[in-house]
C-alpha cells in the first residue's frame, strides 16, 4: 500500500494588502465590504455574511473562522490590510473607532486619544 506525501501543500494567505490586488478587484472588494458593513449595521447578518464570503472568494484568502473580514484603519501607518475581523485590535480616537491588524498592533500599538 502506497502513501502520498504532499511536500508543498498549497496555502492561502490569511490577509492581503489592497495594493497587491488589481485596481478593479480592490475596488470591488471595497464595495463588498462597505455593503457588508451597512447590512451588519442594519442587523441583516445573513446578507453581511454572504457579502463577506464573496469578498473572501474574490481575493483568494483563507476563509477566517469568524467568516468576517475587516480593514486595518491604523492612523499610524495607513496599511489598509484586509484580514480576519476576529483578530482586530480597536482603539478610540475621540468618538471614532479605528481598527489595527495584528502587525500594526504589535509594531505601533495605539490606545486612543494619543
Secondary structure, 3 states (H helix, E strand, C coil): CCCCCCCCCCCCCCCEEHHHCCHHHHHHHHHHHHHHHHHHHCCCHHHHHHHHHHHHHHHCCCCCCCCCEEECCCCCCCCCEEEEHHHCEEEEECCEEEEECHHHHHHCCCCCCC
